[in-house]
């Protein structure tokens, strides 16, 4: 009798459980619907970024001799009593291109940079990773992503590394934060 009751109980439990599953949507089906929407939005964002990237100036030169260029900037910075701002990144990096464009087309930022810094775009790309230069400054791109800013004093001594995400706002950069960043690390501060 106990076996019969146990079998009946298990059978009814299984029947109830299977009915419960039929009423619920298949989890894989709902996941697929979300993935398609996410992929579509991601593709649109990538397409817009690619279109934007084509229009922006490309300041990074993979063929440049960065060591030689930075040494020349140190000589110039000493004469002019300026610091050196190294913007590390590449022409592949939309945020690097956006920052360059923002600084170059915002008169008060351009003036701040021109008066206080020798500015250099240090390339990091498959064509030229500038591994020796990056190692010299502690590989900040590996730690913070790109762009990353390396500030040298007029003697070529590294005085600060700045990650860029704290300067961002929306799809661009915050004027107040960027201006403050340039002011804090200028040689006159």
PyMOL CGO cylinders between C-alpha atoms (Angstrom):
from pymol import cmd
from pymol.cgo import CYLINDER

trace = [
    CYLINDER, 0.00, 0.00, 0.00, 2.86, 2.39, 0.84, 0.3, 1, 1, 1, 1, 1, 1,
    CYLINDER, 2.86, 2.39, 0.84, 4.40, 1.74, -2.60, 0.3, 1, 1, 1, 1, 1, 1,
    CYLINDER, 4.40, 1.74, -2.60, 1.10, 2.50, -4.30, 0.3, 1, 1, 1, 1, 1, 1,
    CYLINDER, 1.10, 2.50, -4.30, 0.66, 5.77, -2.38, 0.3, 1, 1, 1, 1, 1, 1,
    CYLINDER, 0.66, 5.77, -2.38, 4.27, 6.80, -3.08, 0.3, 1, 1, 1, 1, 1, 1,
    CYLINDER, 4.27, 6.80, -3.08, 3.90, 6.01, -6.79, 0.3, 1, 1, 1, 1, 1, 1,
    CYLINDER, 3.90, 6.01, -6.79, 0.62, 7.95, -6.96, 0.3, 1, 1, 1, 1, 1, 1,
    CYLINDER, 0.62, 7.95, -6.96, 2.16, 10.94, -5.12, 0.3, 1, 1, 1, 1, 1, 1,
    CYLINDER, 2.16, 10.94, -5.12, 5.21, 11.03, -7.42, 0.3, 1, 1, 1, 1, 1, 1,
    CYLINDER, 5.21, 11.03, -7.42, 3.04, 10.65, -10.51, 0.3, 1, 1, 1, 1, 1, 1,
    CYLINDER, 3.04, 10.65, -10.51, 0.74, 13.53, -9.52, 0.3, 1, 1, 1, 1, 1, 1,
    CYLINDER, 0.74, 13.53, -9.52, 3.73, 15.68, -8.58, 0.3, 1, 1, 1, 1, 1, 1,
    CYLINDER, 3.73, 15.68, -8.58, 5.38, 15.04, -11.95, 0.3, 1, 1, 1, 1, 1, 1,
    CYLINDER, 5.38, 15.04, -11.95, 2.12, 15.81, -13.78, 0.3, 1, 1, 1, 1, 1, 1,
    CYLINDER, 2.12, 15.81, -13.78, 1.73, 19.07, -11.88, 0.3, 1, 1, 1, 1, 1, 1,
    CYLINDER, 1.73, 19.07, -11.88, 5.35, 20.05, -12.48, 0.3, 1, 1, 1, 1, 1, 1,
    CYLINDER, 5.35, 20.05, -12.48, 5.16, 19.38, -16.20, 0.3, 1, 1, 1, 1, 1, 1,
    CYLINDER, 5.16, 19.38, -16.20, 1.97, 21.46, -16.48, 0.3, 1, 1, 1, 1, 1, 1,
    CYLINDER, 1.97, 21.46, -16.48, 3.73, 24.34, -14.74, 0.3, 1, 1, 1, 1, 1, 1,
    CYLINDER, 3.73, 24.34, -14.74, 6.60, 24.23, -17.26, 0.3, 1, 1, 1, 1, 1, 1,
    CYLINDER, 6.60, 24.23, -17.26, 4.27, 24.36, -20.27, 0.3, 1, 1, 1, 1, 1, 1,
    CYLINDER, 4.27, 24.36, -20.27, 2.75, 27.63, -19.07, 0.3, 1, 1, 1, 1, 1, 1,
    CYLINDER, 2.75, 27.63, -19.07, 6.11, 29.42, -18.80, 0.3, 1, 1, 1, 1, 1, 1,
    CYLINDER, 6.11, 29.42, -18.80, 7.85, 30.81, -21.90, 0.3, 1, 1, 1, 1, 1, 1,
    CYLINDER, 7.85, 30.81, -21.90, 11.00, 29.05, -22.96, 0.3, 1, 1, 1, 1, 1, 1,
    CYLINDER, 11.00, 29.05, -22.96, 13.94, 30.92, -21.41, 0.3, 1, 1, 1, 1, 1, 1,
    CYLINDER, 13.94, 30.92, -21.41, 16.01, 30.49, -24.58, 0.3, 1, 1, 1, 1, 1, 1,
    CYLINDER, 16.01, 30.49, -24.58, 13.32, 32.17, -26.67, 0.3, 1, 1, 1, 1, 1, 1,
    CYLINDER, 13.32, 32.17, -26.67, 13.24, 35.26, -24.46, 0.3, 1, 1, 1, 1, 1, 1,
    CYLINDER, 13.24, 35.26, -24.46, 17.06, 35.38, -24.37, 0.3, 1, 1, 1, 1, 1, 1,
    CYLINDER, 17.06, 35.38, -24.37, 17.21, 35.31, -28.18, 0.3, 1, 1, 1, 1, 1, 1,
    CYLINDER, 17.21, 35.31, -28.18, 14.79, 38.20, -28.44, 0.3, 1, 1, 1, 1, 1, 1,
    CYLINDER, 14.79, 38.20, -28.44, 16.95, 40.30, -26.12, 0.3, 1, 1, 1, 1, 1, 1,
    CYLINDER, 16.95, 40.30, -26.12, 20.16, 39.37, -27.91, 0.3, 1, 1, 1, 1, 1, 1,
    CYLINDER, 20.16, 39.37, -27.91, 18.80, 40.40, -31.30, 0.3, 1, 1, 1, 1, 1, 1,
    CYLINDER, 18.80, 40.40, -31.30, 17.78, 43.81, -29.96, 0.3, 1, 1, 1, 1, 1, 1,
    CYLINDER, 17.78, 43.81, -29.96, 21.14, 44.30, -28.21, 0.3, 1, 1, 1, 1, 1, 1,
    CYLINDER, 21.14, 44.30, -28.21, 23.11, 43.20, -31.27, 0.3, 1, 1, 1, 1, 1, 1,
    CYLINDER, 23.11, 43.20, -31.27, 21.12, 45.55, -33.50, 0.3, 1, 1, 1, 1, 1, 1,
    CYLINDER, 21.12, 45.55, -33.50, 21.70, 48.50, -31.17, 0.3, 1, 1, 1, 1, 1, 1,
    CYLINDER, 21.70, 48.50, -31.17, 25.38, 47.61, -30.88, 0.3, 1, 1, 1, 1, 1, 1,
    CYLINDER, 25.38, 47.61, -30.88, 25.72, 47.39, -34.66, 0.3, 1, 1, 1, 1, 1, 1,
    CYLINDER, 25.72, 47.39, -34.66, 24.07, 50.80, -35.07, 0.3, 1, 1, 1, 1, 1, 1,
    CYLINDER, 24.07, 50.80, -35.07, 26.44, 52.31, -32.50, 0.3, 1, 1, 1, 1, 1, 1,
    CYLINDER, 26.44, 52.31, -32.50, 29.47, 50.77, -34.22, 0.3, 1, 1, 1, 1, 1, 1,
    CYLINDER, 29.47, 50.77, -34.22, 28.27, 52.05, -37.60, 0.3, 1, 1, 1, 1, 1, 1,
    CYLINDER, 28.27, 52.05, -37.60, 27.83, 55.60, -36.25, 0.3, 1, 1, 1, 1, 1, 1,
    CYLINDER, 27.83, 55.60, -36.25, 31.26, 55.48, -34.59, 0.3, 1, 1, 1, 1, 1, 1,
    CYLINDER, 31.26, 55.48, -34.59, 32.85, 54.29, -37.85, 0.3, 1, 1, 1, 1, 1, 1,
    CYLINDER, 32.85, 54.29, -37.85, 31.18, 57.13, -39.77, 0.3, 1, 1, 1, 1, 1, 1,
    CYLINDER, 31.18, 57.13, -39.77, 32.37, 59.63, -37.15, 0.3, 1, 1, 1, 1, 1, 1,
    CYLINDER, 32.37, 59.63, -37.15, 35.89, 58.19, -37.18, 0.3, 1, 1, 1, 1, 1, 1,
    CYLINDER, 35.89, 58.19, -37.18, 36.21, 58.69, -40.94, 0.3, 1, 1, 1, 1, 1, 1,
    CYLINDER, 36.21, 58.69, -40.94, 35.48, 62.41, -40.56, 0.3, 1, 1, 1, 1, 1, 1,
    CYLINDER, 35.48, 62.41, -40.56, 37.93, 63.12, -37.71, 0.3, 1, 1, 1, 1, 1, 1,
    CYLINDER, 37.93, 63.12, -37.71, 41.60, 64.09, -38.24, 0.3, 1, 1, 1, 1, 1, 1,
    CYLINDER, 41.60, 64.09, -38.24, 44.14, 61.28, -37.67, 0.3, 1, 1, 1, 1, 1, 1,
    CYLINDER, 44.14, 61.28, -37.67, 46.92, 62.76, -35.50, 0.3, 1, 1, 1, 1, 1, 1,
    CYLINDER, 46.92, 62.76, -35.50, 48.81, 59.54, -34.75, 0.3, 1, 1, 1, 1, 1, 1,
    CYLINDER, 48.81, 59.54, -34.75, 51.75, 58.52, -36.96, 0.3, 1, 1, 1, 1, 1, 1,
    CYLINDER, 51.75, 58.52, -36.96, 52.67, 54.82, -36.72, 0.3, 1, 1, 1, 1, 1, 1,
    CYLINDER, 52.67, 54.82, -36.72, 55.93, 55.48, -38.62, 0.3, 1, 1, 1, 1, 1, 1,
    CYLINDER, 55.93, 55.48, -38.62, 57.13, 58.19, -36.23, 0.3, 1, 1, 1, 1, 1, 1,
    CYLINDER, 57.13, 58.19, -36.23, 60.27, 57.68, -34.17, 0.3, 1, 1, 1, 1, 1, 1,
    CYLINDER, 60.27, 57.68, -34.17, 58.64, 58.45, -30.82, 0.3, 1, 1, 1, 1, 1, 1,
    CYLINDER, 58.64, 58.45, -30.82, 61.89, 58.35, -28.83, 0.3, 1, 1, 1, 1, 1, 1,
    CYLINDER, 61.89, 58.35, -28.83, 63.52, 60.91, -31.12, 0.3, 1, 1, 1, 1, 1, 1,
    CYLINDER, 63.52, 60.91, -31.12, 60.37, 63.07, -31.25, 0.3, 1, 1, 1, 1, 1, 1,
    CYLINDER, 60.37, 63.07, -31.25, 59.99, 63.16, -27.45, 0.3, 1, 1, 1, 1, 1, 1,
    CYLINDER, 59.99, 63.16, -27.45, 63.68, 64.04, -26.98, 0.3, 1, 1, 1, 1, 1, 1,
    CYLINDER, 63.68, 64.04, -26.98, 63.24, 66.96, -29.40, 0.3, 1, 1, 1, 1, 1, 1,
    CYLINDER, 63.24, 66.96, -29.40, 60.17, 68.09, -27.44, 0.3, 1, 1, 1, 1, 1, 1,
    CYLINDER, 60.17, 68.09, -27.44, 62.16, 68.02, -24.18, 0.3, 1, 1, 1, 1, 1, 1,
    CYLINDER, 62.16, 68.02, -24.18, 64.74, 70.38, -25.71, 0.3, 1, 1, 1, 1, 1, 1,
    CYLINDER, 64.74, 70.38, -25.71, 61.96, 72.68, -26.95, 0.3, 1, 1, 1, 1, 1, 1,
    CYLINDER, 61.96, 72.68, -26.95, 60.04, 72.49, -23.64, 0.3, 1, 1, 1, 1, 1, 1,
    CYLINDER, 60.04, 72.49, -23.64, 63.15, 73.55, -21.68, 0.3, 1, 1, 1, 1, 1, 1,
    CYLINDER, 63.15, 73.55, -21.68, 63.60, 76.61, -23.90, 0.3, 1, 1, 1, 1, 1, 1,
    CYLINDER, 63.60, 76.61, -23.90, 59.94, 77.59, -23.71, 0.3, 1, 1, 1, 1, 1, 1,
    CYLINDER, 59.94, 77.59, -23.71, 59.43, 76.58, -20.06, 0.3, 1, 1, 1, 1, 1, 1,
    CYLINDER, 59.43, 76.58, -20.06, 56.53, 74.27, -20.92, 0.3, 1, 1, 1, 1, 1, 1,
    CYLINDER, 56.53, 74.27, -20.92, 55.51, 70.78, -19.87, 0.3, 1, 1, 1, 1, 1, 1,
    CYLINDER, 55.51, 70.78, -19.87, 55.00, 67.96, -22.35, 0.3, 1, 1, 1, 1, 1, 1,
    CYLINDER, 55.00, 67.96, -22.35, 51.57, 66.43, -22.83, 0.3, 1, 1, 1, 1, 1, 1,
    CYLINDER, 51.57, 66.43, -22.83, 51.69, 62.99, -24.42, 0.3, 1, 1, 1, 1, 1, 1,
    CYLINDER, 51.69, 62.99, -24.42, 48.33, 61.77, -25.62, 0.3, 1, 1, 1, 1, 1, 1,
    CYLINDER, 48.33, 61.77, -25.62, 48.80, 58.03, -26.11, 0.3, 1, 1, 1, 1, 1, 1,
    CYLINDER, 48.80, 58.03, -26.11, 46.42, 56.15, -28.38, 0.3, 1, 1, 1, 1, 1, 1,
    CYLINDER, 46.42, 56.15, -28.38, 45.87, 55.55, -32.05, 0.3, 1, 1, 1, 1, 1, 1,
    CYLINDER, 45.87, 55.55, -32.05, 43.88, 56.46, -35.12, 0.3, 1, 1, 1, 1, 1, 1,
    CYLINDER, 43.88, 56.46, -35.12, 41.80, 53.31, -34.49, 0.3, 1, 1, 1, 1, 1, 1,
    CYLINDER, 41.80, 53.31, -34.49, 40.51, 54.76, -31.17, 0.3, 1, 1, 1, 1, 1, 1,
    CYLINDER, 40.51, 54.76, -31.17, 37.35, 56.88, -31.49, 0.3, 1, 1, 1, 1, 1, 1,
    CYLINDER, 37.35, 56.88, -31.49, 37.85, 58.39, -28.01, 0.3, 1, 1, 1, 1, 1, 1,
    CYLINDER, 37.85, 58.39, -28.01, 41.42, 59.39, -28.92, 0.3, 1, 1, 1, 1, 1, 1,
    CYLINDER, 41.42, 59.39, -28.92, 40.21, 61.11, -32.07, 0.3, 1, 1, 1, 1, 1, 1,
    CYLINDER, 40.21, 61.11, -32.07, 37.33, 62.77, -30.23, 0.3, 1, 1, 1, 1, 1, 1,
    CYLINDER, 37.33, 62.77, -30.23, 39.69, 64.19, -27.60, 0.3, 1, 1, 1, 1, 1, 1,
    CYLINDER, 39.69, 64.19, -27.60, 42.06, 65.56, -30.22, 0.3, 1, 1, 1, 1, 1, 1,
    CYLINDER, 42.06, 65.56, -30.22, 39.17, 67.17, -32.10, 0.3, 1, 1, 1, 1, 1, 1,
    CYLINDER, 39.17, 67.17, -32.10, 37.72, 68.59, -28.88, 0.3, 1, 1, 1, 1, 1, 1,
    CYLINDER, 37.72, 68.59, -28.88, 41.00, 70.25, -27.90, 0.3, 1, 1, 1, 1, 1, 1,
    CYLINDER, 41.00, 70.25, -27.90, 41.78, 71.51, -31.40, 0.3, 1, 1, 1, 1, 1, 1,
    CYLINDER, 41.78, 71.51, -31.40, 38.32, 73.03, -31.98, 0.3, 1, 1, 1, 1, 1, 1,
    CYLINDER, 38.32, 73.03, -31.98, 37.67, 74.51, -28.53, 0.3, 1, 1, 1, 1, 1, 1,
    CYLINDER, 37.67, 74.51, -28.53, 39.49, 77.88, -28.52, 0.3, 1, 1, 1, 1, 1, 1,
    CYLINDER, 39.49, 77.88, -28.52, 40.03, 78.13, -24.75, 0.3, 1, 1, 1, 1, 1, 1,
    CYLINDER, 40.03, 78.13, -24.75, 41.49, 74.58, -24.61, 0.3, 1, 1, 1, 1, 1, 1,
    CYLINDER, 41.49, 74.58, -24.61, 43.66, 75.13, -27.68, 0.3, 1, 1, 1, 1, 1, 1,
    CYLINDER, 43.66, 75.13, -27.68, 45.01, 78.34, -26.13, 0.3, 1, 1, 1, 1, 1, 1,
    CYLINDER, 45.01, 78.34, -26.13, 45.69, 76.59, -22.78, 0.3, 1, 1, 1, 1, 1, 1,
    CYLINDER, 45.69, 76.59, -22.78, 47.57, 73.79, -24.52, 0.3, 1, 1, 1, 1, 1, 1,
    CYLINDER, 47.57, 73.79, -24.52, 49.54, 76.07, -26.84, 0.3, 1, 1, 1, 1, 1, 1,
    CYLINDER, 49.54, 76.07, -26.84, 50.67, 78.30, -23.97, 0.3, 1, 1, 1, 1, 1, 1,
    CYLINDER, 50.67, 78.30, -23.97, 51.61, 75.53, -21.53, 0.3, 1, 1, 1, 1, 1, 1,
    CYLINDER, 51.61, 75.53, -21.53, 52.50, 72.33, -23.35, 0.3, 1, 1, 1, 1, 1, 1,
    CYLINDER, 52.50, 72.33, -23.35, 54.45, 70.71, -26.10, 0.3, 1, 1, 1, 1, 1, 1,
    CYLINDER, 54.45, 70.71, -26.10, 51.83, 68.22, -27.30, 0.3, 1, 1, 1, 1, 1, 1,
    CYLINDER, 51.83, 68.22, -27.30, 52.60, 64.80, -28.74, 0.3, 1, 1, 1, 1, 1, 1,
    CYLINDER, 52.60, 64.80, -28.74, 50.41, 61.98, -30.02, 0.3, 1, 1, 1, 1, 1, 1,
    CYLINDER, 50.41, 61.98, -30.02, 52.16, 58.74, -29.06, 0.3, 1, 1, 1, 1, 1, 1,
    CYLINDER, 52.16, 58.74, -29.06, 51.00, 55.98, -31.36, 0.3, 1, 1, 1, 1, 1, 1,
    CYLINDER, 51.00, 55.98, -31.36, 49.86, 52.59, -30.13, 0.3, 1, 1, 1, 1, 1, 1,
    CYLINDER, 49.86, 52.59, -30.13, 48.67, 50.33, -32.93, 0.3, 1, 1, 1, 1, 1, 1,
    CYLINDER, 48.67, 50.33, -32.93, 49.41, 46.93, -34.50, 0.3, 1, 1, 1, 1, 1, 1,
    CYLINDER, 49.41, 46.93, -34.50, 51.83, 48.69, -36.90, 0.3, 1, 1, 1, 1, 1, 1,
    CYLINDER, 51.83, 48.69, -36.90, 53.82, 50.26, -34.06, 0.3, 1, 1, 1, 1, 1, 1,
    CYLINDER, 53.82, 50.26, -34.06, 53.15, 49.58, -30.39, 0.3, 1, 1, 1, 1, 1, 1,
    CYLINDER, 53.15, 49.58, -30.39, 56.07, 51.75, -29.21, 0.3, 1, 1, 1, 1, 1, 1,
    CYLINDER, 56.07, 51.75, -29.21, 56.72, 49.17, -26.51, 0.3, 1, 1, 1, 1, 1, 1,
    CYLINDER, 56.72, 49.17, -26.51, 59.99, 50.73, -25.29, 0.3, 1, 1, 1, 1, 1, 1,
    CYLINDER, 59.99, 50.73, -25.29, 58.42, 54.14, -24.80, 0.3, 1, 1, 1, 1, 1, 1,
    CYLINDER, 58.42, 54.14, -24.80, 55.31, 52.76, -23.11, 0.3, 1, 1, 1, 1, 1, 1,
    CYLINDER, 55.31, 52.76, -23.11, 57.46, 50.59, -20.81, 0.3, 1, 1, 1, 1, 1, 1,
    CYLINDER, 57.46, 50.59, -20.81, 59.47, 53.67, -19.85, 0.3, 1, 1, 1, 1, 1, 1,
    CYLINDER, 59.47, 53.67, -19.85, 56.24, 55.26, -18.57, 0.3, 1, 1, 1, 1, 1, 1,
    CYLINDER, 56.24, 55.26, -18.57, 54.85, 52.14, -16.87, 0.3, 1, 1, 1, 1, 1, 1,
    CYLINDER, 54.85, 52.14, -16.87, 52.57, 50.92, -19.69, 0.3, 1, 1, 1, 1, 1, 1,
    CYLINDER, 52.57, 50.92, -19.69, 49.66, 53.19, -18.74, 0.3, 1, 1, 1, 1, 1, 1,
    CYLINDER, 49.66, 53.19, -18.74, 47.55, 52.13, -21.74, 0.3, 1, 1, 1, 1, 1, 1,
    CYLINDER, 47.55, 52.13, -21.74, 47.48, 48.58, -20.41, 0.3, 1, 1, 1, 1, 1, 1,
    CYLINDER, 47.48, 48.58, -20.41, 46.25, 49.87, -17.05, 0.3, 1, 1, 1, 1, 1, 1,
    CYLINDER, 46.25, 49.87, -17.05, 43.82, 52.59, -18.14, 0.3, 1, 1, 1, 1, 1, 1,
    CYLINDER, 43.82, 52.59, -18.14, 42.96, 52.05, -21.82, 0.3, 1, 1, 1, 1, 1, 1,
    CYLINDER, 42.96, 52.05, -21.82, 43.17, 54.75, -24.48, 0.3, 1, 1, 1, 1, 1, 1,
    CYLINDER, 43.17, 54.75, -24.48, 43.57, 57.59, -24.70, 0.3, 1, 1, 1, 1, 1, 1,
    CYLINDER, 43.57, 57.59, -24.70, 45.82, 57.97, -21.72, 0.3, 1, 1, 1, 1, 1, 1,
    CYLINDER, 45.82, 57.97, -21.72, 47.79, 61.12, -20.96, 0.3, 1, 1, 1, 1, 1, 1,
    CYLINDER, 47.79, 61.12, -20.96, 51.39, 61.17, -19.80, 0.3, 1, 1, 1, 1, 1, 1,
    CYLINDER, 51.39, 61.17, -19.80, 52.63, 64.51, -18.52, 0.3, 1, 1, 1, 1, 1, 1,
    CYLINDER, 52.63, 64.51, -18.52, 56.35, 65.23, -18.45, 0.3, 1, 1, 1, 1, 1, 1,
    CYLINDER, 56.35, 65.23, -18.45, 58.01, 68.27, -16.95, 0.3, 1, 1, 1, 1, 1, 1,
    CYLINDER, 58.01, 68.27, -16.95, 60.34, 70.36, -19.10, 0.3, 1, 1, 1, 1, 1, 1,
    CYLINDER, 60.34, 70.36, -19.10, 63.21, 68.02, -18.21, 0.3, 1, 1, 1, 1, 1, 1,
    CYLINDER, 63.21, 68.02, -18.21, 61.37, 64.96, -19.48, 0.3, 1, 1, 1, 1, 1, 1,
    CYLINDER, 61.37, 64.96, -19.48, 60.52, 63.57, -16.03, 0.3, 1, 1, 1, 1, 1, 1,
    CYLINDER, 60.52, 63.57, -16.03, 57.10, 61.95, -15.83, 0.3, 1, 1, 1, 1, 1, 1,
    CYLINDER, 57.10, 61.95, -15.83, 55.01, 63.88, -13.32, 0.3, 1, 1, 1, 1, 1, 1,
    CYLINDER, 55.01, 63.88, -13.32, 51.52, 62.46, -13.90, 0.3, 1, 1, 1, 1, 1, 1,
    CYLINDER, 51.52, 62.46, -13.90, 49.48, 59.87, -15.80, 0.3, 1, 1, 1, 1, 1, 1,
    CYLINDER, 49.48, 59.87, -15.80, 45.82, 60.61, -16.42, 0.3, 1, 1, 1, 1, 1, 1,
    CYLINDER, 45.82, 60.61, -16.42, 43.19, 58.16, -17.55, 0.3, 1, 1, 1, 1, 1, 1,
    CYLINDER, 43.19, 58.16, -17.55, 40.66, 59.75, -19.86, 0.3, 1, 1, 1, 1, 1, 1,
    CYLINDER, 40.66, 59.75, -19.86, 37.37, 58.27, -18.72, 0.3, 1, 1, 1, 1, 1, 1,
    CYLINDER, 37.37, 58.27, -18.72, 37.13, 60.74, -15.82, 0.3, 1, 1, 1, 1, 1, 1,
    CYLINDER, 37.13, 60.74, -15.82, 37.14, 63.56, -18.39, 0.3, 1, 1, 1, 1, 1, 1,
    CYLINDER, 37.14, 63.56, -18.39, 34.32, 62.07, -20.49, 0.3, 1, 1, 1, 1, 1, 1,
    CYLINDER, 34.32, 62.07, -20.49, 30.75, 63.21, -20.71, 0.3, 1, 1, 1, 1, 1, 1,
    CYLINDER, 30.75, 63.21, -20.71, 28.23, 61.42, -22.92, 0.3, 1, 1, 1, 1, 1, 1,
    CYLINDER, 28.23, 61.42, -22.92, 29.86, 60.75, -26.29, 0.3, 1, 1, 1, 1, 1, 1,
    CYLINDER, 29.86, 60.75, -26.29, 32.50, 63.41, -25.74, 0.3, 1, 1, 1, 1, 1, 1,
    CYLINDER, 32.50, 63.41, -25.74, 34.42, 65.26, -23.06, 0.3, 1, 1, 1, 1, 1, 1,
    CYLINDER, 34.42, 65.26, -23.06, 33.47, 67.69, -20.31, 0.3, 1, 1, 1, 1, 1, 1,
    CYLINDER, 33.47, 67.69, -20.31, 34.92, 71.16, -20.94, 0.3, 1, 1, 1, 1, 1, 1,
    CYLINDER, 34.92, 71.16, -20.94, 35.30, 72.02, -17.25, 0.3, 1, 1, 1, 1, 1, 1,
    CYLINDER, 35.30, 72.02, -17.25, 37.07, 68.78, -16.36, 0.3, 1, 1, 1, 1, 1, 1,
    CYLINDER, 37.07, 68.78, -16.36, 39.44, 68.95, -19.34, 0.3, 1, 1, 1, 1, 1, 1,
    CYLINDER, 39.44, 68.95, -19.34, 40.23, 72.60, -18.66, 0.3, 1, 1, 1, 1, 1, 1,
    CYLINDER, 40.23, 72.60, -18.66, 40.93, 71.81, -15.00, 0.3, 1, 1, 1, 1, 1, 1,
    CYLINDER, 40.93, 71.81, -15.00, 43.17, 68.89, -16.01, 0.3, 1, 1, 1, 1, 1, 1,
    CYLINDER, 43.17, 68.89, -16.01, 45.24, 71.11, -18.31, 0.3, 1, 1, 1, 1, 1, 1,
    CYLINDER, 45.24, 71.11, -18.31, 45.44, 73.88, -15.70, 0.3, 1, 1, 1, 1, 1, 1,
    CYLINDER, 45.44, 73.88, -15.70, 46.53, 71.58, -12.84, 0.3, 1, 1, 1, 1, 1, 1,
    CYLINDER, 46.53, 71.58, -12.84, 49.44, 70.11, -14.81, 0.3, 1, 1, 1, 1, 1, 1,
    CYLINDER, 49.44, 70.11, -14.81, 50.60, 73.29, -16.53, 0.3, 1, 1, 1, 1, 1, 1,
    CYLINDER, 50.60, 73.29, -16.53, 54.13, 74.42, -15.56, 0.3, 1, 1, 1, 1, 1, 1,
    CYLINDER, 54.13, 74.42, -15.56, 52.75, 77.65, -14.10, 0.3, 1, 1, 1, 1, 1, 1,
    CYLINDER, 52.75, 77.65, -14.10, 50.60, 75.91, -11.47, 0.3, 1, 1, 1, 1, 1, 1,
]
cmd.load_cgo(trace, "trace")
